[in-house]
Amino acid sequence: MIKTAWRQNMTSVFSRRYRVFFIASAAAVTSLFAPAHAADSFPRRPVTIVVPFPAGGTPDIIARMLADKARASLNQSVVVENKGGAGGNIGVQYVSRSKPDGYTVVMCAYSCAVAPSLYKPAPYSISKDFAPVMMVGTVPSVLVVNPTVPARSVAEFIDYATAHPGKLNAASSGVGGSAHLALELLKREAKVDIAHIPYKGAGQVAGDLLGGQVDMYFDNLPASLASIKEGRLVAIAVAGKQRARAIPHVPTFAESGYPNMLVNPWFGLLAPAGTPKSAIDKLNAAFNAALNDPEVKQRLEGLGVDSAGGSPAALADFLERETTALARLIQENGITVE
């Protein structure tokens, strides 16, 4: 009886130990493969593209096109969230501080590369705080004026600005944006006095420019193309190396004697630093597919956007060159935050 009870007790003990060992082993195996499984299943919820400017501008227009098409590749919704303010810094900083899990990216623009050199202290570091996802493309920057401005060419515009120092006022989408830097370049190259009126985003500029509250604006072509074609705005010149396909009749500043008037607005998608490579790769593939969608390509081309795409490494290389060049431009022209 005693031996039988002892055997039963020991059998029970070994049984319990076996169960504990089995559960612990299973848990270890599960934890070993869990990260890989999580990475393979990305994304498991909607992805957000943060546009660091109010709705209506070129970054917003492009982001919504990509979001609409990328959902097919990701099998998840892609939503666009506008977080404007401080020349784009608020939205960009928000993403830099977001969880690096692939679910939040930012539609970075020209001002993203300007801010680290323009503001003291720098609000962020592109190379340290972000992981490149994909270069989206570039757009022509075009000087547009309200039709009440008595100028229809670069020569006429410069003559009028010279004869009326301080009378013309120029809008920008914010300090440090492409419109602001283009204006500062024009003031230096043509030696004219033009007042700068910074807004909180490109979308807010349009109404005042069309209404005559501001005289001029270096706009990204996609946002002003319809108004140019309808005659509600006058395109004076393109601040690029060549004419824009969408408005071939408009000359470049270089053709008019100002070869240094070169501003190249661009857009790229960035994720927070530390985002897993597997998530970056899936986002890159999805957004490349969206950018190459025939409908998107046709719409972008119609707006004057030169789409790019490519690898995260290609965007990283571009950003390194761009931030260096813009830092030099800001220093040489003494551009500061107003």
CORRAPE-V124616 format. One line per field, one symbol per residue. phi: phi as a letter, one per 40 degrees, with the letter a starting at -180 (. if undefined). psi: psi as a letter, one per 30 degrees, with the letter a starting at -180 (. if undefined). Layout:
# CORRAPE-V124616
phi: ???
psi: ???
This chain:
# CORRAPE-V124616
phi: .cccccccccccccccccccccccccccccccccdccccccccbadbbccbcacchcddcdcdcccccccccccgacbbbbcbchfggcccccdccccccbgcbbbccbdccccddcccbcccabccccbbcbaccibbcbbcbbcdcccabaccccccccccbcgccbbcacidgccccccccccccccfbbbcbbcbciccccdcccccgcbcaacccddcbdcccccgcbbccabcacaccdcbccccccccbhbcccbbbdaaacbbcdgcddccdcccccccccccccdccdccccccgcccbghcdcccdcccccccccccccccccgcbcc
psi: eeeeeeeeeeeeeeeeeeeeeeeeeeeeeeeefeeeeeefgkkglkkkjkjglllfleeeeeeeeeeefffeefglkjlkkkilkhgfeeeeeeefglkigffklkikaefefeeffekjlkflkefefljkekkeallkkkjklkffkikgleeeeeeeeefikfekkkllglkfleeeeeeeeeeeefhljkkkjklgleffeeeeeefgflelkjlkeeffeeeeefgflkjelkhlfllkefiffklleefggiffijkiklklkklkkfkkeeeeeeeeeeeeeefgkeeeeeeeeffgkjldaaleeeeeeeeeeeeeeeeeeeefghklk.
